[in-house]
Amino acid sequence: MHPLAPFLALLGLAGTSHASAFDQADTLADCLTKAGVPVDEFESPDYKLDATPFNLRLNYTPVAVVAATTVKHIQDAVACAREVGVKANAKCGGHSYASFGLGGEDGHLIIEMSRMNKVVLDNTTGIATAEGGTRLGHLASELYSQGKRAISHGTCPGVGVGGHALHGGYGVSSHTHGLSLDWLVGATIVLANSTLVNCSETENADLFWALRGAGGSMGIVTEFRFKTFEVPENLTYFVAPVQWPTEARALVGVQAVQEFAETMPAELNMRLFIARRFVNLEGLYYGDKEGLQAALAPLIKKTNATLALAKTGGWLDQVKYFGGGSAIDQGHGYEDHETFYSTSLYTKALDETQLQTFVSYWFNQAKSNTRDWYVQIDLHGGENSAVSKPAANSTAYAHRDYLLMYLLYDRVDKGIYPADGHTYMENFASNVTESMAKSDWGRYINYPDSRLSQEDAQGNYWGGNLARLQGIKKDVDPEDLFHYPQGILPTVESRSG
């Protein structure tokens, strides 16, 4: 009897669509053992470390967890999953807000990648190779120590480069240097048939296009190849609190921020951070404090902001600051956990009515939520944004033409998240989009809304790129082996007659 068997009834899995996966657990275990694939022993310390989600609200039970240390382990694990009929997913950092690294539902084979995190920089070409389980902090640390180089990426050191770069990779350097996926020049990937292929602009180009925005649905990347840039000597991170005590004042302030986003200097990266008790402008400037002050001056005046913090330092100084005190260089084992609901939104510039709706909901509904929530509005686009410069369909990332990106997050610091807690952030977003056509807004897969149906998720996350992605998915994973509840589904051919 498989060790999970006594727990299945307690988990309520009997009779569910996932029960068949657990029915195959012994067969899967035999296949993995014969192939020499290492597996975490159920309820062992490694299992608990690898199977505990970042978001404790969404806790799923894998049929098994592979502790991969070689590419062959990944290939053999994929072959076993396909042979037995179990869905498989890569887990890199394990930071997915919807627990997609654990399958997003019970009964998947999880291939834990974070033991594979070697980073090598070629100082002649500036190309860095990073194994598929590398975390962002480790990547930043290694690129700096090996050659004082970097890529653009997000702020959390424990996030895995896999999920991050395959679906966007927005951060405090993106307005200046683009998304993480914009620095990807090649990748090696295990496909559903367990073959290992390379892809780039000139090799398996369709697959490479799909990886840069929807990679988690296409296979398991074992190696990333990034071009890099030389880090600047001076960068200045900053915080500028604003005083908006009334709706009217907040409306003027948000409108000023939106107008500033249209022409914000390329060297400036900024977000409007709205919490229950405070509002900040914050970000990173490529240059010194004097340059930052000059760039911000028009906005400071219009928003009644005060530049409370402006600290100039080197590349790793800002990585450490935005990492919130976490260790920069992180490897296998991630023990930070929270309990929360997240959602996201992209829009173009809001009109006067939409701005009023946003501010009114903030002051009259959201502020009554006493939990630890925020709405972070990143100045994503605009005429000087590196995100917006490539053609809208140059990669599978579908949202280059949006001015603003909203990241909405609602957390409980202790206990269980309330059953109806999601309504605060859900309504924050839906009130803005209510007057918009579906084609005029989107969502960010790296800030997923776990409540979306697969159909809505595909449309919201990939927009006009969806049909092409479904066709590529059909070519590389026709049986949807790498399934998760909001991933790309393969094209289904219509039947007539």
TAVENZI-V192949 format. One record per residue. PHI is phi in radians with two decimals (999 if undefined). Layout:
BEGIN
phi
PHI
PHI
END
This chain:
BEGIN
phi
999
-1.16
-0.99
-1.34
-0.91
-1.12
-1.63
-1.14
-1.12
-1.11
-1.41
1.27
-1.54
-1.04
1.43
-1.55
-1.17
-1.65
-1.05
-1.11
-1.11
-1.26
-1.08
-1.63
-1.05
-1.15
-1.10
-1.10
-1.05
-1.10
-1.08
-1.12
-1.12
-1.08
-1.47
1.30
-1.54
-1.23
-2.27
-1.13
-1.20
-0.95
1.19
-1.28
-0.96
-1.12
-1.08
-1.09
-1.16
-1.42
-1.83
-1.51
-1.34
-1.14
-1.59
-1.20
-1.23
-2.19
-1.86
-2.05
-1.86
-1.26
-1.31
-2.93
-2.16
-1.49
-1.71
-1.21
-2.23
-2.41
-1.09
-1.10
-0.99
-1.19
-1.05
-1.20
-1.12
-1.09
-1.08
-1.18
-1.06
-1.14
-1.11
-1.49
1.62
-2.02
-1.25
-2.29
-2.49
-1.43
-2.12
-1.74
-1.50
1.33
-1.71
-0.95
-1.19
-1.92
1.01
-1.19
-1.15
-1.80
1.65
1.24
-2.96
-1.29
1.57
-1.75
-1.48
-1.79
-1.85
-1.33
-1.73
-1.26
-1.39
-1.92
-2.44
-1.25
-2.19
-2.30
-1.82
-1.59
-1.28
-1.39
-1.68
1.34
-1.58
-1.90
-1.87
-2.33
-1.12
-1.14
-1.76
-1.23
-1.66
-1.05
-1.11
-1.14
-1.05
-1.07
-1.11
-1.20
-1.11
-1.23
-1.21
-1.48
-3.06
0.91
-2.23
-2.81
-2.15
-1.40
-2.79
-1.32
-1.71
-1.49
-1.07
-1.46
-1.19
-1.38
-1.13
-1.06
-1.07
-1.14
-1.32
-1.37
-2.21
2.58
1.61
-1.53
-2.81
-1.41
-2.04
-1.24
-1.13
-1.49
-2.16
1.47
-1.47
-0.99
-1.16
-1.26
-1.71
-1.41
-1.99
-3.04
-2.71
-1.99
-2.40
-1.56
-1.57
-1.12
-1.53
1.25
-1.36
-1.91
-2.29
-1.73
-2.52
-2.88
-1.09
-1.99
-2.31
0.86
-1.11
-1.11
-1.12
-1.11
-1.04
-1.20
-1.01
-1.48
2.54
-2.51
-1.11
-1.11
-1.57
-1.79
2.86
-2.10
-1.38
-1.66
-2.63
-1.83
-2.16
-1.98
-1.27
-2.37
-2.12
-1.28
-1.25
-1.29
-1.27
-2.19
-2.35
-2.21
-1.63
-2.61
-2.40
-2.28
-1.11
-2.06
-1.93
-2.18
-1.30
-2.18
-1.01
-1.06
-1.21
-1.13
-1.07
-1.09
-1.17
-1.12
-1.10
-1.14
-1.10
-1.09
-1.12
-1.12
-1.04
-1.08
-2.26
-0.96
-1.00
-1.05
-1.30
-1.78
-2.19
-2.64
-2.44
-1.72
-1.89
-1.90
-2.12
-1.11
-1.87
-2.72
-2.40
-2.22
-1.65
-2.64
2.90
-2.39
-2.04
-1.44
2.71
-1.65
-1.11
-1.13
-1.12
-1.07
-1.04
-1.17
-1.17
-1.50
-0.86
-1.08
-1.32
-0.97
-1.15
-1.29
-1.81
1.04
-1.61
-2.20
-1.35
-1.43
-2.40
-2.59
-2.08
-1.63
-2.82
-1.63
-1.05
-1.24
-1.09
-1.29
-1.05
-1.16
-1.08
-1.26
-1.29
1.19
1.64
-1.22
-1.05
-1.24
-1.55
-2.00
-2.14
-1.14
1.74
-2.18
-2.04
-1.58
-2.46
-2.45
-2.18
-2.83
-2.17
-2.25
-2.72
-2.67
-2.84
-2.11
-2.48
-1.41
-1.03
-1.33
-1.40
-1.03
-1.16
-1.16
-1.08
-1.10
-1.08
-1.06
-1.18
-1.10
-1.13
-0.99
-1.36
-1.79
-2.11
-1.07
-1.16
-1.37
-1.39
-1.56
-1.35
-1.56
-2.10
-2.67
-2.16
-1.82
-1.88
-1.47
-1.44
-1.41
-1.98
1.79
-1.21
-1.89
-1.40
-1.20
-1.18
-1.44
-1.19
-1.15
-1.03
-1.00
-1.85
-1.22
-2.40
-1.30
-1.13
-1.73
-2.13
-1.13
-1.58
-1.61
-1.35
-2.12
-2.13
-1.87
-2.00
-2.00
-2.54
-2.39
-2.15
-1.78
-1.46
-2.54
1.43
-1.68
-1.18
-1.13
-1.05
-1.84
-1.09
-1.09
-1.09
-1.08
-1.32
-1.03
-1.28
-0.97
-1.30
-1.17
-1.12
-1.25
-1.50
-0.96
-1.65
-1.81
-1.22
-1.01
-1.32
-1.77
-2.70
-2.64
-2.36
-1.84
-1.09
-1.38
-2.23
-1.28
-1.77
-1.16
-1.55
-1.28
-1.23
-1.08
-1.11
-1.16
-1.06
-1.04
-1.16
-1.21
-1.43
-2.12
0.78
-1.22
-1.53
-1.06
-1.05
-1.12
-1.11
-1.14
-1.19
-1.18
-1.02
-1.08
-1.26
-1.77
-2.60
-1.11
-1.62
0.99
-1.07
-1.59
-1.49
-2.57
-1.11
-2.20
-1.49
-1.26
-1.73
-1.18
-0.99
-1.88
-1.26
-1.28
-1.96
-2.21
1.60
END
